[in-house]
Amino acid sequence: MFVRVVEKDQEIARSFNQESFALSFAEGQRIRLGLAKVVRL
């Protein structure tokens, strides 16, 4: 599972072996960036 974060002019992609880790990381980034929701593709 991958998580992609786009912030201003930067984009990062992280790979996780477990979905729960990916979702936790994505949720943390959502909070850090002040976003309303995580979008799953």
Backbone as a ProteinNet text record, in pm:
[ID]
protein_1_A
[PRIMARY]
MFVRVVEKDQEIARSFNQESFALSFAEGQRIRLGLAKVVRL
[TERTIARY]
85.3	0	90.5	49.6	124.2	40.4	109.5	46.6	120.8	45.3	102.9	54.8	149.2	117.2	170.9	83.1	122.7	104.6	214.8	213.1	290.8	220.4	280.7	347.4	478.6	549.8	617.8	588.8	653.9	553.8	602	521.3	606.9	550.6	620.7	530.5	592.4	519.2	587.9	509.5	562	495.8	572.6	522.5	512.6	403.6	380.7	342.8	390.2	356.4	217.4	173.3	42.7	-49.4	-172.4	-270.1	-293	-293.5	-318.2	-209.7	-84.2	23.7	4.2	-35	-57.3	-170.7	-279.2	-392.9	-356.9	-278.8	-235.6	-146.2	-53	34.3	-48.3	-140.8	-224.8	-308.1	-362.5	-443.1	-357.3	-236	-144.9	-110.7	-90.3	-61.9	-184.4	-302.3	-425.9	-436	-409.6	-416	-308.4	-185.7	-74.4	-102.3	-164.8	-191.2	-324.8	-403.7	-531.9	-636.8	-633.8	-729.3	-853.3	-963.2	-1090.5	-1099.4	-1034.9	-1047.1	-930	-913.9	-817	-891.3	-832.6	-894.5	-824	-899.6	-844.1	-875.1	-772.9	-789.9	-777.7
-116.3	0	123.5	223.1	348.6	464.4	562.3	688.6	799.3	883.3	997.4	1125.1	1213.5	1341.6	1452.5	1544.8	1660.6	1784	1857.8	1977.8	2086.9	2193.7	2304.4	2249.5	2262.2	2215.1	2080.3	2012.5	1885.6	1770.6	1658.4	1536.5	1424.1	1350.3	1233.9	1112	998.1	871.4	776.8	714.5	618.3	483.1	379.7	243.6	177.1	103.7	33.8	-111.2	-201	-342.7	-372.5	-294.6	-318.4	-199.1	-229	-123.7	-35.7	-95.1	-16.6	89	56.9	155	268.6	233.9	334.9	428.5	372.7	454.8	544.9	493.5	573.5	689	660.6	765.6	870.7	826.3	919.3	1007	947.6	1024.6	1128.3	1091.1	1185.6	1302.6	1274	1379.8	1469.1	1409.9	1487	1587.8	1542.6	1630.4	1738	1699.1	1794.2	1903.3	1865.3	1961.3	2033.8	1994.1	2059.9	2029.7	1909.1	1870.1	1807.5	1812.1	1761.2	1609	1548.2	1402.9	1346.5	1216.2	1141.1	1085.4	1098.9	1046.5	916.8	808.9	679	654.4	616.6	587.9	440.5
0	0	0	-76.9	-87.3	-35.9	19.8	60.1	-13.5	-80.8	-152.5	-86.3	-54.1	9.5	-79.9	-116.1	-196	-109.3	-92.9	-8.1	-79.4	-116.8	-191.2	-315.5	-328.8	-447.6	-426.9	-317	-287.2	-289.2	-335.8	-334.6	-278.4	-182.6	-129.3	-142.4	-160.3	-165	-68	15.8	113.3	89.1	104.8	88.4	225.4	247.1	373.5	345.4	430.2	416.6	470.6	567.4	628.5	605	568.3	541.7	664.1	782.1	903.4	925.1	891.1	902.9	803.1	681.5	577.9	617.3	668.5	708.7	826.2	918.8	1033.5	987.8	897.7	844.7	770.5	686.3	610.3	703.2	806.1	902.3	974.5	1010.3	1073.8	982.6	855.1	758.4	738.2	739.2	727.2	840.4	961.7	1078.3	1069.1	1034.6	1025.2	922.5	811.3	703.7	719.7	818.7	843.6	737.8	684.2	579.9	641.3	566.4	616.2	608.9	507.1	492.1	413.4	422.6	344.4	224.3	106	-16	-53.3	-61.9	-100.5	-246.8	-321.8	-464.9	-492.3
[MASK]
+++++++++++++++++++++++++++++++++++++++++

